[in-house]
Each structure stands twice: as C-alpha cells, then as structure tokens.
Amino acid sequence: MVRQGRHYFLSRPRRFGKSLLIDTLRELFSGNEALFRGLAIHDNWDWSDAHPVVRLSFDGKHNEPGDLEGSILTQLLIAEERAGLDRAPDTMDGPDRLRYLFERLHQKTGKQVVVLVDEYDKPILDVLDNPEMANANREYLRGFYGVIKGSAEHVRFVFVTGISMFTKVSLFSGLNNLENISLDPQYAAVCGYTDRDLDRVFAPELEGLDREEIRRWYNGYHWLGEERLYNPFDILLLFRNRSFEPHWFETGTPDMLYRQIVRERRNPMELERLAADFELLSSFDVSDIDLRALMFQAGYLTIAREERVGAERLFALEFPNLEVRLSFSKGLLAHAGQDRVEVIRSGNALLELLAAEDFDGFGERLGAYLAGVPHQWYDSSPIDRYEAHYASMLYLCFRAVGADLTVEDASSRGRADMVVFHGGRVFVLEFKMAAEGEAAEAALDRALAQMRGRGYADKHRDRGEPIHLVTAAFGGGRRNLLALRAERLAPSGA
C-alpha cells in the first residue's frame, strides 16, 4: 500500500482496529524500528527513511458551533510543540495553521509529511439529528481536507479512517485523489481477525471455549475478500471474560437506525434481504441518508454475496453474526416499547411449544405476546399491511432468542412467510389476514391450500425431519390472532 500510492481512505465499523492501524503507520513512518523487530514487516521497511507525522483524531464532541475548530487548533498546537516548532500566530484558523505546519515540518526535517486522520467523520455523525450542524461541520471539514491536496509538495502519504463513506463531492472534493480501499479485496483483512489469526495467534486462549460457537457469535464480517472476519473487540473481551456476550453491540446502541426504521415504516424482516449496488455502499450523504448504506457502514449489515444482474453489480446484505442479529432485534423491540425480559421469555416459550408440537399452546402464547405489541408502525397502513406487522413481530421475538429461521423462504412457485428450524423439526409458517366478513377458518383453509399447492415444504423434505405447515389468521378489527392451525407432513422417504 505504501509503495503503490499516496492517499488512502478506509471505512470500517467502530472498534475494528482502525486507530491501532493508524498508530502502527505512525510508528513505521517515524522509524521506530524497535517496535517491529521479529515481525514480518521489519525486513521490508527502510528504517533510515523516517518522516514527520501529523496524526489527527476527532474523538471529542462537536455538537456546538466552534467545537470542531477548537479541537483542530488544539491538536495542531500539540503537534507544533512536539516537533519543537514555534507556535503559529493565533490569528490563523485551522486550515491555515495546518498548511503552515506542513511547510515548517518539511523545511525543518527535509522530509515530506505523513498525514494520518482517525475518525474523520465523527464531527458529522455525532450531529446527524441536527442537519444544520451536520452540514456546517461537513463544510468546515471539506475546506480542511482540501488543504492536504493543496499541500502536495509537502505531503508524502495520507491515510484517513472512519465509519462512513461520505461521497467525494460532499466532503472530499478538495481531496479527490483519495483512494477508497474499503471494498478492495486486497485490503479486506487489513483490520479485524481471521479464522487463521484465532487458530494460530490466539490458540492458547481457545482452551475451554467452543470454537464453533465463537464463529457463530462473532465471525461473519465481509468486505469482498476471501475470508470473513471477527471484530477484535469482541474476541479480546471473550478471551478475558470467557463468556459469549454482545460485547461490541453494547458499546453503542443504534438508536438513530431504530428511529429511521420506524420513520420509514420498514418491515424488520426486510433487513434480512436488502440489496445495494457498489455506489450506494461506498457513499453517504447528510442530505440523503440511505438505511442500507448506514447499516452496512456502521457494521450492522455485511456483504453476504455478490450478484450480477445484467451489467449491474449488486450485493446481497445480511447480519454478520449471531451477536448483531440477536442484539439488533432485541433493541428494535425495546424501541417499540417491548420489555426485553418479556420478549426473551416469550421467544423461548414459543420455541418450546413448537418443539413439543403443542400448537394450541403456541397459538395462546402468540396471542398474548402480540396483545402487548404497539401498532404505531402500521396504524396508517391499509389492512393488508397488518399481515407483515404480525409476521415481523414474531420474527423479532424469535431473532431475539437466537432462533434458526429464514424469512420469505423461496420455492419454485412462491415464498413462505417464515420457516423455523427447531427441536429437530421444520415449521413452515404462513400468515393471513381474514378478509372483511371472512371467517377465520376460511382464511386458514385458504392459507393451507396455498402452502400445499405451491409446495412450500418441498425443499425441506430431504432434511429427514418432521415438517409442519403452520398457518395463522389475523383480524384487522381485533388486531390479534384469530385462529391457528397446523398440519404435519411426512419427511421425504417416510
């Protein structure tokens, strides 16, 4: 990377090791050889070619006018003092002071400056709920980053990290030679741990831990490289605490995402089948926030696979692992007014009733659970939208307890609303709204006929497990379960 180019940008979710990467580059360019003895890079680096380094980080608060300018001036003052330079005139603003710092460092050392910027986007992300402040910070940063390109004769190397990928037009128009390596397979594993890292570097820490459970809980992040990655924060806390917990998720609740999902009246099940093109995933704009880009860049969704649709390059998105899938569902239910403990109790109870093939008990418990769910997401929608509401609430409840399921399970002739795999059984679920004046039993008959006729269960027969077609009828006036029926099918060869 250092040999091939000069200006780089990398986006990764929080707690993924971006700051450590920045610090590593700082020590390399500073020529701190002692830190790298015995490491692979030691014999591949010219330790005699040290450069002055300017490292900037926007990890403070920037929600008031003047906060951003003050943070930058303070950091530049510290950089001047560390380099033994005279203090720049107080009349200089941040961009002018940065330009002056580059000139003096180059003049003093005879070496071009290395510029490392960490959390470049935090001054904007912190105030996304305040568009006026977000735009003001963005405009300031646009001019600030423009200084770097304008100082090309004094700059040897630039590396910028953050969570989001703001478009060059909106933020980096002054630094349009910045190469975005966030979705470059060559650099996909530059941050994060691979399976090979865990098995080779952390082998002593794995004793007493279920290796497959580690993978299920924390593996799965993918940026088009050959391997899927672990968040280092999760792994290090797992090794310290020896327990499977949502370590990364609990460091930052995605309230803004929950609000946007509710505001856009999104069916939560849609989050498991979102798709985006390259341009969408690699851009972000304050004035046009796309939920898919926001969830992907923040680490709540990752790339499942790449698809070609004609000349278009599309990416199917998914939750990266159990930690995110489980925690996001619980958080979204809590945002909708549900008690987390009750959700977990209901989810586990519903799964136990399915495993016991107690469908009467399942229907009663499901009705009790739905009776406590707020309906504000779909209150203004036509009656046929309520079907998705009930399905999504059961989906979130199941996901909150880590159930193994698929949504909109496609067959050659249609799609089942949900398929749950539990207790050595397969449950194919279909939800129907009883039409006005239609009896609940008639709605169930209609749903079962559809499931049989379209062969919703056929693709699962080769599992050799009992299969149940489960259909539930709901009523718009009552806004709850009206009736439920289950039909057992023999597995293939039975």
C-alpha positions as CSV (number, residue, x, y, z in Angstrom):
1,M,0.0,0.0,0.0
2,V,2.8,2.5,0.9
3,R,4.8,1.6,-2.1
4,Q,1.9,1.8,-4.6
5,G,0.1,5.0,-3.7
6,R,0.0,8.1,-1.5
7,H,-3.6,8.9,-0.5
8,Y,-5.9,6.2,1.1
9,F,-9.2,6.0,2.8
10,L,-10.6,3.1,4.8
11,S,-14.0,2.7,6.3
12,R,-14.7,0.1,9.0
13,P,-17.2,-0.2,11.9
14,R,-16.3,1.1,15.3
15,R,-14.0,-1.0,17.5
16,F,-12.5,-2.7,14.5
17,G,-8.9,-1.6,15.0
18,K,-8.7,1.5,12.8
19,S,-7.0,3.5,15.5
20,L,-4.4,0.8,16.0
21,L,-3.7,0.7,12.3
22,I,-3.2,4.5,12.3
23,D,-0.8,4.2,15.3
24,T,1.1,1.4,13.5
25,L,1.5,3.6,10.4
26,R,2.7,6.4,12.7
27,E,5.4,4.3,14.3
28,L,6.5,2.9,10.9
29,F,6.9,6.3,9.3
30,S,8.6,7.7,12.4
31,G,11.2,4.9,12.1
32,N,10.6,3.3,15.5
33,E,12.4,0.1,14.5
34,A,12.5,-1.4,18.0
35,L,8.7,-2.0,18.0
36,F,8.8,-4.1,14.9
37,R,11.8,-6.4,15.5
38,G,10.8,-10.0,14.9
39,L,7.7,-9.0,12.8
40,A,7.3,-9.7,9.1
41,I,7.5,-6.0,8.1
42,H,10.9,-5.4,9.8
43,D,12.9,-6.7,6.9
44,N,10.7,-5.0,4.3
45,W,10.9,-1.4,5.6
46,D,13.6,1.3,5.2
47,W,14.2,2.4,8.8
48,S,16.5,5.1,7.7
49,D,13.8,6.9,5.8
50,A,11.8,8.5,8.7
51,H,9.2,11.2,8.1
52,P,7.5,13.7,10.3
53,V,3.9,12.6,11.1
54,V,0.8,14.6,11.8
55,R,-1.8,12.5,13.5
56,L,-5.3,14.0,13.9
57,S,-8.3,12.4,15.7
58,F,-11.8,13.7,16.0
59,D,-12.8,11.7,19.1
60,G,-14.2,14.6,21.1
61,K,-17.6,16.4,21.0
62,H,-18.6,18.6,18.1
63,N,-22.2,19.5,18.7
64,E,-21.8,23.2,19.3
65,P,-20.5,25.9,16.9
66,G,-16.8,26.3,17.3
67,D,-16.2,22.8,18.8
68,L,-14.7,21.4,15.7
69,E,-12.4,24.4,15.1
70,G,-11.3,24.3,18.7
71,S,-10.5,20.6,18.5
72,I,-8.3,21.1,15.4
73,L,-6.5,24.1,16.8
74,T,-5.6,22.2,20.0
75,Q,-4.3,19.2,18.1
76,L,-2.2,21.4,15.8
77,L,-0.8,23.3,18.8
78,I,0.3,20.0,20.4
79,A,1.9,18.9,17.1
80,E,3.9,22.1,16.9
81,E,5.1,21.7,20.5
82,R,6.2,18.0,19.9
83,A,8.0,19.0,16.8
84,G,9.9,21.8,18.5
85,L,8.3,24.5,16.3
86,D,7.3,28.0,17.3
87,R,3.6,28.5,17.9
88,A,1.8,29.6,14.8
89,P,0.1,33.1,15.0
90,D,-3.2,32.9,16.9
91,T,-4.9,34.7,14.0
92,M,-4.6,31.6,11.9
93,D,-7.7,29.4,11.6
94,G,-7.5,25.6,11.4
95,P,-6.9,25.1,7.7
96,D,-4.3,27.9,7.5
97,R,-2.5,26.5,10.6
98,L,-2.4,23.0,9.1
99,R,-0.9,24.3,5.8
100,Y,1.7,26.3,7.8
101,L,2.6,23.2,9.9
102,F,3.2,21.1,6.7
103,E,5.5,23.7,5.3
104,R,7.6,24.1,8.5
105,L,7.9,20.4,9.2
106,H,9.1,19.8,5.6
107,Q,11.5,22.6,5.9
108,K,12.9,21.6,9.3
109,T,13.4,17.8,8.5
110,G,13.9,17.8,4.8
111,K,11.3,15.1,4.6
112,Q,7.7,15.3,3.4
113,V,4.9,14.9,6.0
114,V,2.8,11.8,6.6
115,V,-0.8,12.7,7.5
116,L,-2.9,10.3,9.5
117,V,-6.6,11.1,10.2
118,D,-8.7,9.0,12.6
119,E,-12.5,9.2,12.9
120,Y,-12.6,11.8,10.2
121,D,-16.4,11.7,10.1
122,K,-17.3,11.8,13.8
123,P,-18.0,15.6,13.8
124,I,-20.7,14.8,11.3
125,L,-22.1,11.6,12.6
126,D,-22.4,13.0,16.1
127,V,-24.9,15.6,14.9
128,L,-26.9,13.8,12.2
129,D,-30.0,14.5,14.1
130,N,-29.2,18.2,13.7
131,P,-28.9,18.7,9.9
132,E,-27.8,22.3,10.2
133,M,-24.9,21.5,12.5
134,A,-24.0,18.4,10.4
135,N,-23.8,20.5,7.2
136,A,-21.8,23.2,9.0
137,N,-19.3,20.6,10.2
138,R,-19.2,19.0,6.8
139,E,-18.4,22.3,5.0
140,Y,-15.7,23.1,7.5
141,L,-14.1,19.6,7.0
142,R,-14.3,19.9,3.3
143,G,-12.1,23.0,3.4
144,F,-9.8,21.5,6.0
145,Y,-9.2,18.3,3.9
146,G,-8.7,20.4,0.8
147,V,-5.6,21.8,2.5
148,I,-4.0,18.4,2.3
149,K,-4.3,18.2,-1.5
150,G,-3.2,21.8,-1.8
151,S,0.0,21.0,0.1
152,A,1.0,18.1,-2.2
153,E,4.6,19.2,-2.4
154,H,4.9,18.8,1.4
155,V,2.9,15.6,1.8
156,R,4.4,12.0,1.4
157,F,1.5,9.8,2.5
158,V,-2.2,10.3,3.6
159,F,-4.3,7.7,5.4
160,V,-7.9,8.6,6.5
161,T,-10.2,6.3,8.5
162,G,-13.7,6.5,9.7
163,I,-17.0,4.6,9.8
164,S,-19.0,6.2,7.0
165,M,-18.0,6.7,3.4
166,F,-19.0,10.3,2.5
167,T,-19.0,11.0,-1.2
168,K,-16.1,12.9,-2.6
169,V,-18.5,15.5,-3.9
170,S,-19.9,16.2,-0.4
171,L,-16.8,16.0,1.7
172,F,-13.6,15.2,-0.2
173,S,-14.0,17.4,-3.3
174,G,-10.8,19.1,-2.2
175,L,-9.0,15.7,-1.8
176,N,-10.4,13.9,-4.8
177,N,-7.2,11.8,-5.3
178,L,-8.1,9.9,-2.1
179,E,-8.3,6.1,-3.0
180,N,-11.1,4.3,-1.2
181,I,-9.8,0.8,-0.3
182,S,-12.8,0.0,1.9
183,L,-14.2,-2.6,-0.6
184,D,-10.9,-3.6,-2.2
185,P,-10.5,-7.3,-1.7
186,Q,-6.7,-6.8,-1.5
187,Y,-7.2,-4.9,1.8
188,A,-10.3,-6.7,3.1
189,A,-8.5,-8.1,6.1
190,V,-6.4,-5.1,7.0
191,C,-8.4,-4.7,10.1
192,G,-10.1,-7.4,12.1
193,Y,-9.2,-11.0,12.9
194,T,-9.5,-14.0,10.5
195,D,-10.1,-17.6,11.5
196,R,-6.4,-18.2,10.8
197,D,-5.5,-15.5,13.3
198,L,-7.6,-17.1,16.0
199,D,-6.2,-20.6,15.5
200,R,-2.6,-19.5,15.1
201,V,-2.1,-16.4,17.3
202,F,-4.7,-17.0,19.9
203,A,-4.6,-20.8,20.2
204,P,-3.7,-20.7,24.0
205,E,-6.8,-18.6,24.6
206,L,-9.2,-21.0,22.9
207,E,-8.9,-23.7,25.5
208,G,-12.3,-24.3,27.2
209,L,-14.2,-22.3,24.5
210,D,-16.4,-23.9,21.9
211,R,-14.7,-23.0,18.6
212,E,-17.9,-23.2,16.5
213,E,-19.8,-21.1,19.0
214,I,-17.1,-18.4,18.7
215,R,-17.6,-18.5,14.9
216,R,-21.4,-18.4,15.2
217,W,-21.4,-15.5,17.7
218,Y,-18.7,-13.2,16.2
219,N,-17.5,-14.2,12.7
220,G,-19.1,-13.0,9.5
221,Y,-17.9,-9.5,8.5
222,H,-17.1,-9.4,4.8
223,W,-15.6,-6.7,2.6
224,L,-15.2,-8.8,-0.6
225,G,-12.0,-10.5,0.4
226,E,-11.6,-14.3,0.6
227,E,-12.2,-14.5,4.3
228,R,-14.8,-13.4,6.8
229,L,-13.7,-11.5,9.8
230,Y,-14.1,-11.1,13.6
231,N,-14.4,-7.8,15.4
232,P,-11.3,-7.7,17.5
233,F,-13.1,-6.0,20.4
234,D,-15.5,-9.0,20.7
235,I,-12.7,-11.6,20.6
236,L,-10.5,-9.9,23.2
237,L,-13.4,-9.5,25.6
238,L,-14.4,-13.1,25.0
239,F,-11.0,-14.2,26.0
240,R,-10.9,-12.0,29.0
241,N,-14.4,-12.7,30.3
242,R,-14.8,-16.3,29.0
243,S,-18.5,-15.7,28.2
244,F,-20.5,-15.1,25.0
245,E,-22.0,-11.7,25.2
246,P,-22.8,-8.9,22.8
247,H,-19.6,-7.0,23.7
248,W,-19.4,-4.9,20.6
249,F,-23.1,-4.2,20.3
250,E,-23.3,-2.9,23.8
251,T,-20.7,-0.2,23.2
252,G,-23.1,1.8,21.1
253,T,-26.9,1.5,20.8
254,P,-28.1,2.3,17.2
255,D,-31.0,4.5,18.3
256,M,-30.8,6.5,15.1
257,L,-31.2,3.3,13.0
258,Y,-34.2,2.3,15.0
259,R,-35.8,5.7,14.6
260,Q,-35.2,5.6,10.8
261,I,-36.7,2.1,10.5
262,V,-39.8,3.2,12.4
263,R,-40.0,6.5,10.4
264,E,-39.7,4.7,7.1
265,R,-42.2,2.1,8.3
266,R,-39.8,-0.7,7.4
267,N,-40.8,-4.3,8.0
268,P,-37.9,-5.6,10.1
269,M,-37.9,-8.8,8.1
270,E,-36.7,-6.7,5.1
271,L,-33.4,-6.3,6.8
272,E,-32.5,-9.9,6.0
273,R,-33.0,-9.4,2.3
274,L,-31.6,-6.0,1.5
275,A,-29.5,-5.4,-1.6
276,A,-27.4,-2.5,-2.8
277,D,-25.0,-1.6,-5.6
278,F,-21.4,-0.6,-5.2
279,E,-22.1,3.1,-5.5
280,L,-24.7,3.0,-2.7
281,L,-22.4,1.0,-0.3
282,S,-19.4,3.3,-0.9
283,S,-21.2,6.6,-0.4
284,F,-23.0,8.5,2.3
285,D,-24.6,12.0,2.4
286,V,-26.1,14.0,5.2
287,S,-28.9,15.2,2.9
288,D,-29.8,11.8,1.7
289,I,-29.3,9.0,4.3
290,D,-30.0,5.6,2.9
291,L,-30.7,3.0,5.6
292,R,-28.8,0.3,3.7
293,A,-25.6,2.3,3.4
294,L,-25.9,3.4,7.1
295,M,-26.4,-0.1,8.4
296,F,-23.6,-1.5,6.3
297,Q,-21.0,1.1,7.0
298,A,-21.9,1.0,10.8
299,G,-21.4,-2.7,10.9
300,Y,-25.0,-3.9,11.4
301,L,-25.1,-5.4,7.9
302,T,-22.4,-7.0,5.9
303,I,-22.0,-8.4,2.4
304,A,-23.5,-11.9,2.0
305,R,-22.6,-12.4,-1.6
306,E,-22.1,-10.5,-4.9
307,E,-24.6,-10.9,-7.7
308,R,-24.6,-9.8,-11.3
309,V,-27.9,-8.5,-12.7
310,G,-27.2,-7.7,-16.4
311,A,-24.4,-5.2,-16.3
312,E,-25.1,-4.2,-12.7
313,R,-23.0,-5.4,-9.8
314,L,-25.2,-5.9,-6.8
315,F,-24.6,-7.0,-3.2
316,A,-26.9,-9.0,-1.0
317,L,-26.7,-7.8,2.6
318,E,-27.1,-9.8,5.8
319,F,-26.5,-9.5,9.6
320,P,-22.9,-10.6,10.1
321,N,-23.4,-12.9,13.0
322,L,-25.5,-14.0,16.0
323,E,-24.4,-11.2,18.2
324,V,-25.6,-8.5,15.8
325,R,-28.7,-10.3,14.7
326,L,-29.9,-11.1,18.2
327,S,-29.0,-7.8,19.8
328,F,-30.4,-5.7,17.0
329,S,-33.8,-7.5,17.2
330,K,-34.0,-7.0,21.0
331,G,-33.1,-3.4,20.7
332,L,-35.7,-2.7,18.0
333,L,-38.4,-4.4,20.1
334,A,-37.3,-2.3,23.1
335,H,-37.5,0.8,20.9
336,A,-41.1,-0.2,20.0
337,G,-42.0,-0.3,23.7
338,Q,-41.4,-4.0,24.5
339,D,-39.8,-5.2,27.7
340,R,-36.6,-7.2,26.8
341,V,-37.1,-9.8,29.5
342,E,-40.7,-10.5,28.4
343,V,-39.6,-10.7,24.8
344,I,-36.9,-13.3,25.7
345,R,-39.4,-15.3,27.8
346,S,-42.0,-15.2,25.1
347,G,-39.5,-16.3,22.4
348,N,-38.2,-19.2,24.4
349,A,-41.7,-20.3,25.4
350,L,-42.9,-20.2,21.8
351,L,-40.0,-22.3,20.6
352,E,-40.5,-24.8,23.3
353,L,-44.2,-25.1,22.4
354,L,-43.3,-25.7,18.7
355,A,-40.7,-28.3,19.7
356,A,-43.4,-30.1,21.8
357,E,-45.9,-29.8,18.9
358,D,-48.3,-28.0,21.2
359,F,-49.9,-25.8,18.6
360,D,-52.9,-24.8,20.8
361,G,-50.4,-23.6,23.4
362,F,-48.4,-21.9,20.7
363,G,-51.4,-20.0,19.5
364,E,-52.4,-18.9,23.0
365,R,-48.9,-17.7,23.8
366,L,-48.5,-15.9,20.4
367,G,-51.8,-14.1,21.0
368,A,-50.7,-13.0,24.5
369,Y,-47.4,-11.7,23.1
370,L,-49.0,-9.8,20.2
371,A,-51.5,-8.2,22.6
372,G,-48.7,-6.3,24.2
373,V,-47.1,-5.1,20.9
374,P,-47.6,-1.4,19.9
375,H,-49.1,-1.0,16.5
376,Q,-47.9,2.5,15.7
377,W,-45.6,1.3,12.9
378,Y,-48.6,0.3,10.7
379,D,-51.5,2.2,12.1
380,S,-51.8,4.3,9.0
381,S,-51.4,1.4,6.6
382,P,-54.2,-0.4,4.7
383,I,-55.4,-3.7,6.3
384,D,-53.3,-5.9,4.1
385,R,-50.1,-4.4,5.6
386,Y,-51.0,-5.7,9.1
387,E,-50.1,-9.2,7.9
388,A,-46.5,-8.1,7.6
389,H,-46.8,-6.4,11.0
390,Y,-47.6,-9.6,12.8
391,A,-45.0,-11.6,10.9
392,S,-42.4,-9.0,11.8
393,M,-43.2,-9.0,15.5
394,L,-42.9,-12.8,15.7
395,Y,-39.7,-12.6,13.6
396,L,-38.1,-10.1,16.0
397,C,-39.2,-12.2,19.0
398,F,-37.6,-15.3,17.6
399,R,-34.5,-13.5,16.4
400,A,-34.1,-12.0,19.9
401,V,-33.5,-15.5,21.3
402,G,-31.3,-16.7,18.5
403,A,-33.8,-18.9,16.7
404,D,-32.7,-20.6,13.5
405,L,-35.0,-19.3,10.8
406,T,-35.4,-17.9,7.3
407,V,-37.8,-15.3,6.1
408,E,-39.7,-15.3,2.8
409,D,-38.3,-18.7,2.1
410,A,-38.4,-19.0,-1.7
411,S,-39.6,-22.1,-3.6
412,S,-40.1,-22.5,-7.3
413,R,-43.7,-21.4,-7.0
414,G,-43.8,-18.9,-4.2
415,R,-42.4,-17.9,-0.9
416,A,-43.3,-18.9,2.6
417,D,-43.5,-16.1,5.2
418,M,-41.2,-17.8,7.6
419,V,-39.5,-21.2,8.2
420,V,-38.3,-22.1,11.7
421,F,-35.9,-25.0,12.3
422,H,-36.1,-26.1,15.9
423,G,-36.1,-29.3,18.0
424,G,-35.3,-31.5,15.1
425,R,-38.4,-30.2,13.2
426,V,-39.2,-27.8,10.4
427,F,-42.1,-25.4,10.8
428,V,-43.3,-23.6,7.7
429,L,-45.3,-20.6,8.7
430,E,-47.8,-18.6,6.7
431,F,-49.7,-15.5,7.9
432,K,-53.1,-14.4,6.5
433,M,-55.5,-11.6,7.2
434,A,-59.1,-12.6,7.3
435,A,-60.9,-10.6,4.7
436,E,-63.8,-8.4,5.8
437,G,-66.7,-10.8,6.7
438,E,-64.5,-13.9,6.2
439,A,-64.4,-16.5,9.0
440,A,-61.0,-17.3,10.5
441,E,-61.3,-20.9,9.5
442,A,-61.8,-19.9,5.9
443,A,-58.7,-17.8,6.0
444,L,-56.8,-20.8,7.4
445,D,-58.2,-23.1,4.6
446,R,-57.0,-20.5,2.1
447,A,-53.5,-20.3,3.5
448,L,-53.1,-24.1,3.8
449,A,-54.2,-24.6,0.2
450,Q,-51.7,-22.1,-0.9
451,M,-48.9,-23.7,1.1
452,R,-49.7,-27.2,-0.3
453,G,-50.3,-26.0,-3.8
454,R,-47.1,-24.1,-4.1
455,G,-45.0,-26.8,-2.4
456,Y,-43.6,-24.5,0.3
457,A,-42.3,-27.5,2.3
458,D,-40.8,-29.5,-0.6
459,K,-37.3,-28.0,-0.4
460,H,-37.0,-29.1,3.2
461,R,-38.2,-32.7,2.9
462,D,-34.6,-34.1,2.3
463,R,-33.7,-33.0,5.9
464,G,-35.4,-36.1,7.1
465,E,-37.2,-34.2,9.9
466,P,-40.9,-33.9,10.6
467,I,-42.4,-30.9,8.8
468,H,-45.3,-28.9,10.0
469,L,-47.3,-26.4,8.0
470,V,-48.5,-23.7,10.4
471,T,-50.9,-21.0,9.4
472,A,-52.2,-18.2,11.4
473,A,-55.2,-15.9,10.7
474,F,-55.4,-12.4,12.0
475,G,-58.2,-9.9,12.1
476,G,-57.8,-6.2,11.4
477,G,-60.5,-5.1,13.9
478,R,-59.2,-7.3,16.7
479,R,-55.6,-6.7,15.7
480,N,-54.5,-10.1,17.0
481,L,-54.5,-13.7,16.3
482,L,-58.0,-15.1,15.4
483,A,-57.1,-18.8,14.8
484,L,-54.1,-21.1,14.2
485,R,-53.9,-24.5,12.6
486,A,-51.0,-26.9,12.0
487,E,-50.7,-29.8,9.6
488,R,-47.9,-32.4,9.9
489,L,-46.2,-33.7,6.7
490,A,-44.0,-36.8,6.4
491,P,-40.4,-36.2,5.5
492,S,-39.0,-37.5,2.3
493,G,-38.9,-41.3,2.1
494,A,-41.1,-41.7,5.2
